[in-house]
Amino acid sequence: MPNGGVQMQPLDPGEPRSIGAYRLLGRLGAGGMGRVYLGRSAGGRTVAVKVVHPHFALDDEFRARFRREVEAARRVGGEWTAPVLDAGPDEPVPWVATGYVAGPSLTQAVTDHGALPVDAVRVLGAGLARALVAVHALGLVHRDVKPSNVLLTLEGPRLIDFGIARATDGTASLTSTGVSVGSPGYMSPEQILGKGVTGAADVFSLGAVLAYAATGTAPFHGDSSAALLYKVVHEEPELGALEGGLRELVAACLAKDPAARPAPAEITERLGGTPEQTSGWLPGPLVEQISRAAVELLHLESLPEPPPAPEAPPGTAASGPIAFSSPAVGVFGPPVEPALAGQAPAGWAPPPGGTPTGPSEAPGNGISLTAGGGRPGRRISCTVALTVAGALAAVTVGGGLLLDMWRGGPGADKGDAGAQPPAATASKAPSESASAQVQEVPEAFLGTWSGPAVERTGLPHGTLTVTFTEGGRGEDVVRTTTSISVLGVSVECHGVGRLAAGSTARSLRVDERTDPERPGKQGQCTSGKAGLVFTLEDDGTLRYRSDEEAAGLPTATLTKKTG
């Protein structure tokens, strides 16, 4: 059993020592959306500083939405939320500071100690409902109420993660890893189906959270993520040993029809009203765990100063780049995925005589941004979003993937995630004899190839079809179609690609973009770019891989069509 203290790691030499007006004490967690640091203001207030991953900072639409959502989140007050205290939406890498809550998440509490007593669940529900009253009164929808976004304190629960999660919803990078808002087992049916989302969606999520707190398991289960989401849309929840009025309330919150769900204020009343006195609401082991965390906070000021960061190279700002290159405990958004074996940044060409081989042992680096300079360019490409009945999926411009929220990989929230498939294997490198660079598409590639696509976790993602035509470097030589069908709904997205530098007789590099002659349906396929590699294998198949790390690193083994 964990010690229950402050789960913090020391700062790496390359990490910032301060952000805004806050001195950083250590790193609390990391994930697909960024990193979370424990910080302290000049006045002594302890805060959680959340720094957005740099590739989100490259998206102007994300920045604008982030700025709006942070301003709205600042207005969310009340004792049942962790307040937004400060933010830097216009910094080279955006950040937001919230009040730090020295308590475990509901996920951690249930994992460590089991389901909560009924009386504690009632206090939990009343407090979270009051938080939603405050949120909805401002015309906001949280959209991601789940066990890991609920923190437990001696004074009651706290609902966290305002601002960043909603800022990613609806941006050009909507389908990038970690950007989709919501977690499969806690999303409302209308959210899954891509319909209009109102405060009733938060009520559905609250019902699922209360079921998890009371029984120790989520109310919807599935052997795969698609099956899990199908059950949320079409089947009734499994409420286990829940009884009486609490069972009736949870079932009402989980109604498929948003109009049939109770309002947050009604939930509070049905749970006995807002508790006047919450002391003693948690069982003894949790009280001890929270108390230890609070005591540790008091000693943080006595920690030695972290080692100084390396000096910034000439021409960069004093703050230097913020790198995201090492693992950390905890989760802020979905987990960071390792880099594709042998992959390189977009625009990279291999040195003469070969291509990189072998798996990458380090987690994939994000983009480092320095202050100043011109307008940031996009390095990590967009993906193609698919909204299908009963399930959410996403497809890259030329390959298929499921959103990272479907993953159950390392670092995923045990209380929030779906099934965990095995990782996909990487393709072998071409032989040295085939490493001479070519200026035109070799004859062996010409024609149409097709096969099933998967992301690096092994999840299936539709069928990829590619057609190579004659052409030289810099010319359009391949057209791609990714088709996916989930629960009877089919979507196609199309791409076109230019032959890029670094291509050889056995391995072609392609810079792909959305096909302007075959644009996808609005809201289903988004524009973007991706770097692709097509490698001829000894068995006559064509191995496909994408460098789109933020989109799941899709791969496929394609077979040439005859006749």
SEMI-819407 format. One record per residue (C-alpha): residue number from 1; residue in one letter; x, y, z. Coordinates in Angstrom, 3 decimals. Example, Ala and Ser with C-alpha at 12.3 -4.5 7.8 and 13.67 -1.06 7.14 Angstrom:
BEGIN
> 1/A/12.300/-4.500/7.800
> 2/S/13.670/-1.060/7.140
//
This chain:
BEGIN
> 1/M/0.000/0.000/0.000
> 2/P/1.396/3.421/-0.880
> 3/N/2.444/5.735/1.886
> 4/G/-0.255/8.227/0.974
> 5/G/2.053/11.231/1.109
> 6/V/2.728/13.863/-1.500
> 7/Q/3.655/11.895/-4.638
> 8/M/6.304/14.266/-5.975
> 9/Q/9.489/13.788/-7.965
> 10/P/12.458/16.172/-7.934
> 11/L/12.898/18.501/-10.871
> 12/D/15.188/17.363/-13.662
> 13/P/18.118/19.654/-14.563
> 14/G/16.374/20.736/-17.770
> 15/E/13.065/21.644/-16.148
> 16/P/12.038/25.181/-15.160
> 17/R/12.603/26.354/-11.575
> 18/S/9.781/28.865/-11.682
> 19/I/6.699/29.500/-13.780
> 20/G/5.067/32.877/-13.548
> 21/A/5.244/34.033/-9.942
> 22/Y/5.528/30.496/-8.576
> 23/R/8.670/28.718/-7.389
> 24/L/8.494/25.068/-8.353
> 25/L/9.117/22.514/-5.599
> 26/G/8.840/19.343/-7.660
> 27/R/6.921/17.432/-10.305
> 28/L/3.580/15.889/-9.380
> 29/G/2.706/14.131/-12.605
> 30/A/2.745/14.004/-16.379
> 31/G/0.574/12.787/-19.182
> 32/G/-0.572/13.354/-22.722
> 33/M/-1.676/16.932/-22.071
> 34/G/1.302/18.227/-20.128
> 35/R/3.006/18.244/-16.747
> 36/V/1.886/19.216/-13.276
> 37/Y/4.278/20.845/-10.821
> 38/L/3.921/21.630/-7.155
> 39/G/4.653/25.307/-6.683
> 40/R/4.573/27.987/-4.046
> 41/S/3.781/31.674/-4.341
> 42/A/5.813/34.443/-2.726
> 43/G/3.092/34.653/-0.093
> 44/G/3.466/30.971/0.797
> 45/R/0.400/29.519/-0.924
> 46/T/0.878/26.017/-2.335
> 47/V/-0.397/25.583/-5.885
> 48/A/-0.540/23.022/-8.654
> 49/V/0.947/24.499/-11.836
> 50/K/-0.192/22.691/-14.971
> 51/V/1.948/23.273/-18.057
> 52/V/0.444/22.422/-21.427
> 53/H/2.394/20.213/-23.826
> 54/P/4.208/22.378/-26.358
> 55/H/2.448/20.902/-29.393
> 56/F/-0.831/22.337/-28.101
> 57/A/0.909/25.703/-27.896
> 58/L/1.477/25.533/-31.653
> 59/D/-2.276/25.526/-32.265
> 60/D/-3.592/29.095/-32.398
> 61/E/-7.171/27.896/-32.004
> 62/F/-6.228/25.998/-28.866
> 63/R/-4.584/29.103/-27.430
> 64/A/-7.676/31.216/-28.038
> 65/R/-9.969/28.625/-26.543
> 66/F/-7.614/28.025/-23.616
> 67/R/-7.636/31.742/-22.855
> 68/R/-11.447/31.875/-22.879
> 69/E/-11.862/28.759/-20.763
> 70/V/-9.307/29.847/-18.176
> 71/E/-11.098/33.164/-17.798
> 72/A/-14.379/31.324/-17.328
> 73/A/-12.812/28.855/-14.888
> 74/R/-11.497/31.733/-12.776
> 75/R/-15.125/32.591/-12.037
> 76/V/-15.905/29.106/-10.733
> 77/G/-15.786/29.441/-6.977
> 78/G/-17.119/27.634/-3.970
> 79/E/-15.692/25.288/-1.415
> 80/W/-16.187/22.196/-3.562
> 81/T/-13.715/23.085/-6.312
> 82/A/-9.989/23.758/-6.565
> 83/P/-9.909/27.413/-7.677
> 84/V/-8.014/28.696/-10.692
> 85/L/-5.604/31.279/-9.239
> 86/D/-3.435/32.382/-12.128
> 87/A/-2.601/31.532/-15.727
> 88/G/-0.285/32.361/-18.600
> 89/P/-2.330/31.663/-21.739
> 90/D/-0.075/33.859/-23.893
> 91/E/3.243/32.431/-22.699
> 92/P/5.363/30.414/-25.179
> 93/V/4.020/27.341/-23.366
> 94/P/0.632/28.052/-21.718
> 95/W/0.109/27.215/-18.039
> 96/V/-2.518/27.490/-15.341
> 97/A/-2.162/27.482/-11.540
> 98/T/-4.857/26.091/-9.261
> 99/G/-5.121/25.694/-5.534
> 100/Y/-3.305/22.541/-4.468
> 101/V/-5.398/19.920/-2.697
> 102/A/-3.403/17.679/-0.356
> 103/G/-5.570/14.626/-0.734
> 104/P/-5.818/11.479/-2.886
> 105/S/-8.008/11.187/-5.933
> 106/L/-11.106/9.047/-5.651
> 107/T/-9.381/6.566/-7.950
> 108/Q/-6.406/6.254/-5.605
> 109/A/-8.630/6.051/-2.533
> 110/V/-10.768/3.228/-3.920
> 111/T/-7.736/1.392/-5.289
> 112/D/-5.933/1.575/-1.944
> 113/H/-8.830/1.152/0.480
> 114/G/-11.839/-0.182/-1.422
> 115/A/-15.324/1.255/-1.839
> 116/L/-16.407/4.126/0.406
> 117/P/-19.070/3.691/3.108
> 118/V/-22.591/4.749/2.103
> 119/D/-22.539/7.845/4.327
> 120/A/-19.266/8.963/2.736
> 121/V/-20.737/8.447/-0.731
> 122/R/-23.666/10.683/0.206
> 123/V/-21.324/13.475/1.330
> 124/L/-19.264/12.937/-1.810
> 125/G/-22.310/13.222/-4.047
> 126/A/-23.719/16.277/-2.287
> 127/G/-20.404/18.119/-2.498
> 128/L/-19.817/17.299/-6.160
> 129/A/-23.387/18.259/-7.020
> 130/R/-22.826/21.635/-5.359
> 131/A/-19.679/22.050/-7.455
> 132/L/-21.708/21.383/-10.602
> 133/V/-24.318/23.923/-9.505
> 134/A/-21.558/26.548/-9.458
> 135/V/-20.148/25.429/-12.806
> 136/H/-23.479/25.272/-14.607
> 137/A/-24.599/28.626/-13.218
> 138/L/-21.826/30.194/-15.310
> 139/G/-22.993/28.469/-18.465
> 140/L/-20.104/25.998/-18.358
> 141/V/-20.015/22.220/-18.676
> 142/H/-17.122/20.380/-17.027
> 143/R/-17.259/17.457/-19.536
> 144/D/-14.757/15.268/-17.678
> 145/V/-16.195/14.376/-14.276
> 146/K/-14.441/11.118/-13.366
> 147/P/-12.791/9.522/-10.312
> 148/S/-9.328/10.904/-11.056
> 149/N/-10.745/14.443/-11.208
> 150/V/-12.257/14.143/-7.728
> 151/L/-9.921/14.795/-4.801
> 152/L/-10.757/13.875/-1.213
> 153/T/-9.982/16.193/1.701
> 154/L/-10.934/16.175/5.360
> 155/E/-13.369/19.013/4.589
> 156/G/-15.087/17.242/1.696
> 157/P/-14.538/16.426/-1.988
> 158/R/-13.053/18.787/-4.552
> 159/L/-13.747/18.772/-8.288
> 160/I/-10.684/19.695/-10.342
> 161/D/-9.391/20.152/-13.907
> 162/F/-11.254/23.178/-15.184
> 163/G/-9.974/25.079/-18.188
> 164/I/-7.431/22.891/-19.967
> 165/A/-9.687/19.909/-20.630
> 166/R/-12.471/22.014/-22.125
> 167/A/-10.041/24.213/-24.025
> 168/T/-9.022/21.232/-26.135
> 169/D/-12.596/20.431/-27.102
> 170/G/-13.420/21.712/-30.563
> 171/T/-9.929/22.880/-31.543
> 172/A/-8.111/21.977/-34.708
> 173/S/-6.145/19.438/-32.679
> 174/L/-9.224/17.819/-31.205
> 175/T/-8.137/14.289/-31.968
> 176/S/-4.526/14.534/-30.878
> 177/T/-3.568/12.109/-28.168
> 178/G/-4.978/13.155/-24.814
> 179/V/-7.037/15.942/-26.262
> 180/S/-10.439/14.332/-26.401
> 181/V/-12.541/15.395/-23.458
> 182/G/-14.041/12.610/-21.390
> 183/S/-13.209/9.064/-20.281
> 184/P/-15.065/6.116/-21.819
> 185/G/-16.790/4.649/-18.771
> 186/Y/-17.847/8.067/-17.468
> 187/M/-18.982/9.844/-20.633
> 188/S/-22.674/10.409/-21.251
> 189/P/-24.383/8.758/-24.235
> 190/E/-24.887/12.111/-25.955
> 191/Q/-21.205/12.921/-25.479
> 192/I/-20.221/9.602/-27.048
> 193/L/-22.582/10.133/-29.969
> 194/G/-21.240/13.614/-30.630
> 195/K/-24.537/15.326/-29.894
> 196/G/-24.982/18.612/-28.074
> 197/V/-23.608/18.454/-24.540
> 198/T/-25.324/20.251/-21.662
> 199/G/-24.977/20.157/-17.902
> 200/A/-26.965/16.913/-17.949
> 201/A/-23.836/15.202/-19.297
> 202/D/-22.010/16.117/-16.087
> 203/V/-24.896/14.624/-14.096
> 204/F/-24.522/11.325/-15.962
> 205/S/-20.797/11.321/-15.202
> 206/L/-21.517/12.127/-11.556
> 207/G/-23.823/9.112/-11.361
> 208/A/-21.059/6.881/-12.721
> 209/V/-18.582/8.355/-10.223
> 210/L/-20.937/7.685/-7.300
> 211/A/-21.474/4.106/-8.473
> 212/Y/-17.705/3.633/-8.606
> 213/A/-17.247/5.127/-5.141
> 214/A/-19.985/2.968/-3.607
> 215/T/-19.164/-0.361/-5.268
> 216/G/-15.483/-0.108/-6.165
> 217/T/-16.174/-0.727/-9.857
> 218/A/-17.439/1.383/-12.733
> 219/P/-21.103/0.868/-13.705
> 220/F/-20.234/-0.076/-17.288
> 221/H/-17.793/-2.823/-18.263
> 222/G/-16.492/-4.090/-21.591
> 223/D/-13.823/-6.396/-22.986
> 224/S/-12.866/-3.641/-25.413
> 225/S/-13.294/0.095/-25.513
> 226/A/-15.824/-0.107/-28.325
> 227/A/-17.875/-2.596/-26.305
> 228/L/-17.629/-0.370/-23.240
> 229/L/-18.900/2.680/-25.110
> 230/Y/-21.650/0.625/-26.738
> 231/K/-22.879/-0.399/-23.293
> 232/V/-22.916/3.200/-22.089
> 233/V/-25.161/4.134/-25.013
> 234/H/-27.417/1.078/-25.207
> 235/E/-27.372/-0.946/-21.980
> 236/E/-28.312/-0.401/-18.353
> 237/P/-25.618/0.183/-15.711
> 238/E/-24.461/-2.518/-13.315
> 239/L/-24.978/-1.081/-9.828
> 240/G/-23.987/-4.114/-7.779
> 241/A/-24.881/-3.943/-4.087
> 242/L/-26.209/-0.374/-4.189
> 243/E/-29.531/-0.225/-2.360
> 244/G/-32.381/2.065/-1.438
> 245/G/-32.499/5.751/-2.197
> 246/L/-28.844/5.952/-3.222
> 247/R/-29.373/3.276/-5.875
> 248/E/-32.462/5.081/-7.168
> 249/L/-30.588/8.374/-7.384
> 250/V/-27.584/6.887/-9.173
> 251/A/-29.889/5.112/-11.635
> 252/A/-31.696/8.395/-12.298
> 253/C/-28.399/10.168/-12.984
> 254/L/-27.493/7.411/-15.445
> 255/A/-30.686/7.745/-17.488
> 256/K/-30.025/7.612/-21.235
> 257/D/-32.319/10.593/-21.829
> 258/P/-30.629/13.805/-20.617
> 259/A/-34.024/15.332/-19.824
> 260/A/-34.783/12.494/-17.390
> 261/R/-31.751/13.136/-15.201
> 262/P/-32.061/15.175/-11.992
> 263/A/-30.521/18.630/-11.771
> 264/P/-27.463/19.048/-9.512
> 265/A/-29.491/21.035/-6.961
> 266/E/-32.020/18.185/-6.755
> 267/I/-29.200/15.687/-6.268
> 268/T/-27.929/17.692/-3.308
> 269/E/-31.368/17.719/-1.718
> 270/R/-31.949/14.004/-2.275
> 271/L/-28.634/13.301/-0.566
> 272/G/-29.650/15.267/2.496
> 273/G/-28.547/18.746/1.481
> 274/T/-25.107/20.315/1.648
> 275/P/-23.400/18.938/4.766
> 276/E/-22.811/21.599/7.393
> 277/Q/-20.099/19.570/9.060
> 278/T/-17.930/17.218/7.010
> 279/S/-15.373/16.305/9.668
> 280/G/-15.267/12.551/10.083
> 281/W/-16.909/11.856/6.723
> 282/L/-14.055/9.630/5.572
> 283/P/-13.007/6.261/7.053
> 284/G/-9.969/6.162/9.334
> 285/P/-7.349/4.859/6.858
> 286/L/-8.141/7.680/4.423
> 287/V/-8.039/10.276/7.197
> 288/E/-4.570/9.030/8.142
> 289/Q/-3.406/9.127/4.524
> 290/I/-4.646/12.697/4.012
> 291/S/-3.154/13.846/7.305
> 292/R/0.266/12.514/6.316
> 293/A/0.072/14.403/3.033
> 294/A/-0.786/17.630/4.850
> 295/V/2.135/17.202/7.249
> 296/E/4.530/16.598/4.366
> 297/L/3.443/19.867/2.777
> 298/L/4.526/21.721/5.899
> 299/H/8.044/20.366/5.477
> 300/L/8.442/21.157/1.795
> 301/E/9.907/24.593/2.493
> 302/S/12.843/22.901/4.210
> 303/L/13.738/20.966/1.063
> 304/P/17.052/21.971/-0.532
> 305/E/16.901/24.100/-3.638
> 306/P/16.813/21.970/-6.815
> 307/P/19.987/21.967/-8.912
> 308/P/20.208/24.936/-11.255
> 309/A/18.951/24.487/-14.779
> 310/P/21.559/24.538/-17.546
> 311/E/22.188/27.903/-19.107
> 312/A/20.097/28.670/-22.153
> 313/P/22.011/28.798/-25.433
> 314/P/22.653/32.217/-26.953
> 315/G/19.637/33.783/-28.583
> 316/T/16.993/32.136/-26.398
> 317/A/14.921/33.628/-23.639
> 318/A/16.070/33.429/-20.045
> 319/S/13.267/31.040/-19.169
> 320/G/14.529/28.584/-21.765
> 321/P/12.553/25.799/-23.384
> 322/I/10.309/23.565/-21.340
> 323/A/11.062/20.001/-22.361
> 324/F/8.831/16.980/-21.790
> 325/S/11.400/14.237/-22.036
> 326/S/11.278/12.099/-18.907
> 327/P/8.609/10.057/-17.152
> 328/A/6.885/11.189/-13.999
> 329/V/4.523/9.742/-11.455
> 330/G/0.878/10.662/-11.504
> 331/V/-1.343/11.508/-14.423
> 332/F/-2.268/14.817/-16.051
> 333/G/-4.310/13.811/-19.023
> 334/P/-3.729/10.499/-20.832
> 335/P/-0.292/8.844/-20.622
> 336/V/2.638/9.960/-22.733
> 337/E/3.352/7.385/-25.421
> 338/P/6.885/6.331/-26.393
> 339/A/8.228/7.266/-29.797
> 340/L/7.814/4.986/-32.781
> 341/A/10.796/2.709/-33.278
> 342/G/13.258/4.409/-35.557
> 343/Q/11.104/7.479/-36.097
> 344/A/12.487/10.954/-36.530
> 345/P/11.041/14.456/-36.483
> 346/A/9.097/15.640/-39.496
> 347/G/11.361/16.918/-42.229
> 348/W/14.264/14.732/-41.116
> 349/A/16.231/12.787/-43.717
> 350/P/18.468/9.818/-42.859
> 351/P/22.212/10.137/-43.325
> 352/P/23.654/8.564/-46.464
> 353/G/24.032/4.840/-46.198
> 354/G/21.085/3.786/-44.088
> 355/T/18.038/4.451/-42.011
> 356/P/17.698/4.297/-38.259
> 357/T/16.824/0.973/-36.714
> 358/G/15.946/-0.442/-33.347
> 359/P/13.394/0.516/-30.754
> 360/S/13.472/3.781/-28.885
> 361/E/14.189/3.276/-25.203
> 362/A/13.246/6.769/-24.077
> 363/P/9.818/8.329/-24.061
> 364/G/9.101/10.515/-27.059
> 365/N/10.139/14.111/-26.628
> 366/G/7.654/16.879/-27.045
> 367/I/8.417/20.084/-28.879
> 368/S/10.628/22.585/-27.123
> 369/L/9.564/26.193/-27.549
> 370/T/11.686/29.223/-26.891
> 371/A/10.318/32.656/-26.225
> 372/G/10.406/35.137/-29.061
> 373/G/10.890/34.362/-32.732
> 374/G/8.319/34.021/-35.459
> 375/R/4.936/32.453/-35.398
> 376/P/5.168/28.820/-34.247
> 377/G/4.808/26.178/-36.906
> 378/R/3.050/22.843/-36.594
> 379/R/5.282/19.797/-36.112
> 380/I/2.847/17.193/-34.865
> 381/S/0.135/16.718/-37.443
> 382/C/-3.607/16.796/-36.902
> 383/T/-5.712/13.649/-37.102
> 384/V/-9.027/12.859/-38.644
> 385/A/-11.829/12.697/-36.094
> 386/L/-14.639/10.213/-36.435
> 387/T/-17.820/10.307/-34.445
> 388/V/-19.717/7.027/-34.797
> 389/A/-22.812/5.667/-33.135
> 390/G/-21.994/4.292/-29.725
> 391/A/-18.238/4.796/-30.041
> 392/L/-15.629/7.468/-30.649
> 393/A/-12.827/6.838/-33.070
> 394/A/-10.197/8.873/-34.836
> 395/V/-8.279/8.312/-38.048
> 396/T/-5.049/9.920/-39.110
> 397/V/-4.917/11.592/-42.475
> 398/G/-3.621/8.355/-43.960
> 399/G/-4.076/5.776/-41.196
> 400/G/-6.423/4.738/-38.452
> 401/L/-6.325/5.177/-34.722
> 402/L/-8.530/5.293/-31.693
> 403/L/-8.344/8.174/-29.289
> 404/D/-5.880/7.780/-26.447
> 405/M/-8.818/7.708/-24.057
> 406/W/-9.477/4.163/-25.344
> 407/R/-6.055/3.077/-24.205
> 408/G/-5.289/1.314/-20.984
> 409/G/-1.545/1.681/-21.321
> 410/P/1.072/2.611/-18.718
> 411/G/-0.050/5.493/-16.552
> 412/A/-3.715/5.224/-17.493
> 413/D/-6.214/5.852/-14.718
> 414/K/-7.341/2.471/-13.386
> 415/G/-10.710/3.922/-12.505
> 416/D/-11.249/5.550/-15.888
> 417/A/-9.710/3.405/-18.612
> 418/G/-11.098/0.613/-20.762
> 419/A/-9.397/-2.561/-21.900
> 420/Q/-5.626/-2.802/-22.344
> 421/P/-4.577/-4.399/-25.631
> 422/P/-1.072/-5.647/-26.369
> 423/A/1.418/-3.322/-28.011
> 424/A/2.013/-3.572/-31.729
> 425/T/5.369/-4.653/-33.054
> 426/A/7.643/-2.409/-35.076
> 427/S/8.656/-3.251/-38.634
> 428/K/12.175/-4.310/-39.433
> 429/A/14.558/-1.963/-41.195
> 430/P/15.463/-2.380/-44.877
> 431/S/18.788/-3.962/-45.757
> 432/E/21.848/-1.810/-46.429
> 433/S/21.818/-2.844/-50.115
> 434/A/18.524/-1.014/-50.539
> 435/S/19.623/2.166/-48.799
> 436/A/20.607/4.247/-51.842
> 437/Q/18.267/7.214/-52.151
> 438/V/15.908/7.432/-55.144
> 439/Q/14.413/10.406/-56.961
> 440/E/11.308/8.632/-58.331
> 441/V/8.839/6.023/-57.119
> 442/P/10.310/2.552/-57.822
> 443/E/8.204/0.308/-60.041
> 444/A/7.707/-2.217/-57.241
> 445/F/5.573/0.304/-55.325
> 446/L/3.234/1.217/-58.201
> 447/G/-0.364/0.067/-57.862
> 448/T/-2.935/-0.260/-55.108
> 449/W/-2.257/-1.768/-51.691
> 450/S/-4.689/-2.459/-48.867
> 451/G/-4.790/-3.876/-45.366
> 452/P/-6.015/-3.403/-41.788
> 453/A/-4.472/-0.572/-39.769
> 454/V/-3.700/-0.550/-36.051
> 455/E/-2.266/1.922/-33.581
> 456/R/0.809/1.081/-31.526
> 457/T/-1.301/-0.373/-28.698
> 458/G/-2.717/-2.989/-31.083
> 459/L/-6.254/-1.637/-31.353
> 460/P/-7.824/-2.168/-34.813
> 461/H/-8.650/0.994/-36.742
> 462/G/-10.276/0.233/-40.046
> 463/T/-8.844/-0.464/-43.490
> 464/L/-6.095/1.546/-45.177
> 465/T/-5.909/1.644/-48.988
> 466/V/-3.021/3.384/-50.781
> 467/T/-2.412/3.863/-54.499
> 468/F/1.072/4.754/-55.775
> 469/T/1.514/6.405/-59.179
> 470/E/4.605/7.459/-61.111
> 471/G/6.305/10.655/-59.999
> 472/G/9.437/12.230/-58.589
> 473/R/10.562/13.876/-55.376
> 474/G/8.256/16.713/-54.376
> 475/E/5.404/15.444/-56.573
> 476/D/2.143/13.856/-55.455
> 477/V/2.722/10.118/-55.845
> 478/V/0.273/8.441/-53.457
> 479/R/-3.369/8.747/-52.486
> 480/T/-4.692/7.158/-49.300
> 481/T/-8.112/6.201/-48.032
> 482/T/-8.849/5.107/-44.500
> 483/S/-12.279/3.595/-43.985
> 484/I/-13.674/2.680/-40.611
> 485/S/-16.990/1.169/-39.625
> 486/V/-18.161/1.055/-36.009
> 487/L/-21.588/-0.158/-34.933
> 488/G/-22.944/0.155/-38.462
> 489/V/-21.716/3.678/-39.191
> 490/S/-19.006/4.065/-41.860
> 491/V/-16.693/7.000/-42.501
> 492/E/-13.949/7.529/-45.077
> 493/C/-11.070/10.011/-44.938
> 494/H/-8.630/10.698/-47.760
> 495/G/-5.062/11.906/-48.078
> 496/V/-2.513/12.702/-50.763
> 497/G/1.255/12.567/-50.334
> 498/R/4.457/13.871/-51.940
> 499/L/7.632/11.826/-52.287
> 500/A/10.089/13.129/-49.689
> 501/A/13.851/13.141/-49.266
> 502/G/15.365/10.036/-47.734
> 503/S/13.414/7.587/-49.910
> 504/T/15.192/4.432/-51.076
> 505/A/14.433/1.543/-53.412
> 506/R/12.825/-0.365/-50.535
> 507/S/11.530/2.410/-48.265
> 508/L/9.627/5.525/-49.351
> 509/R/9.126/8.599/-47.191
> 510/V/5.973/10.584/-47.884
> 511/D/4.735/13.966/-46.669
> 512/E/0.966/13.581/-46.521
> 513/R/-1.869/16.084/-46.249
> 514/T/-5.637/15.997/-46.597
> 515/D/-6.707/15.375/-50.204
> 516/P/-8.293/18.657/-51.391
> 517/E/-10.191/16.796/-54.118
> 518/R/-11.774/14.406/-51.610
> 519/P/-12.371/16.384/-48.414
> 520/G/-13.939/14.542/-45.529
> 521/K/-17.328/15.349/-44.119
> 522/Q/-17.354/18.373/-41.824
> 523/G/-16.813/17.304/-38.218
> 524/Q/-15.550/13.841/-39.157
> 525/C/-12.268/14.478/-40.988
> 526/T/-9.950/17.322/-40.039
> 527/S/-7.134/18.728/-42.139
> 528/G/-3.548/18.135/-41.191
> 529/K/-0.177/16.712/-42.172
> 530/A/1.703/13.513/-41.365
> 531/G/5.031/11.902/-42.230
> 532/L/4.629/8.366/-43.569
> 533/V/7.071/5.542/-44.318
> 534/F/6.273/2.675/-46.717
> 535/T/8.707/-0.278/-46.629
> 536/L/8.748/-3.282/-48.973
> 537/E/9.119/-6.499/-46.984
> 538/D/10.786/-9.713/-48.167
> 539/D/7.424/-11.502/-48.286
> 540/G/6.037/-9.018/-50.829
> 541/T/3.915/-7.030/-48.409
> 542/L/4.182/-3.288/-47.844
> 543/R/4.711/-2.068/-44.292
> 544/Y/3.164/1.316/-43.434
> 545/R/3.872/3.512/-40.445
> 546/S/3.103/7.098/-39.464
> 547/D/5.297/9.446/-37.434
> 548/E/2.201/10.990/-35.875
> 549/E/3.113/10.293/-32.255
> 550/A/0.316/12.451/-30.866
> 551/A/-2.191/10.471/-32.929
> 552/G/-1.207/6.952/-31.844
> 553/L/1.573/6.005/-34.302
> 554/P/-0.595/3.889/-36.630
> 555/T/0.911/1.023/-38.638
> 556/A/-0.365/-1.434/-41.236
> 557/T/0.773/-4.382/-43.327
> 558/L/-0.593/-3.924/-46.850
> 559/T/-1.076/-6.447/-49.660
> 560/K/-0.931/-5.468/-53.332
> 561/K/-4.145/-5.819/-55.281
> 562/T/-3.984/-7.737/-58.552
> 563/G/-6.063/-7.539/-61.691
//
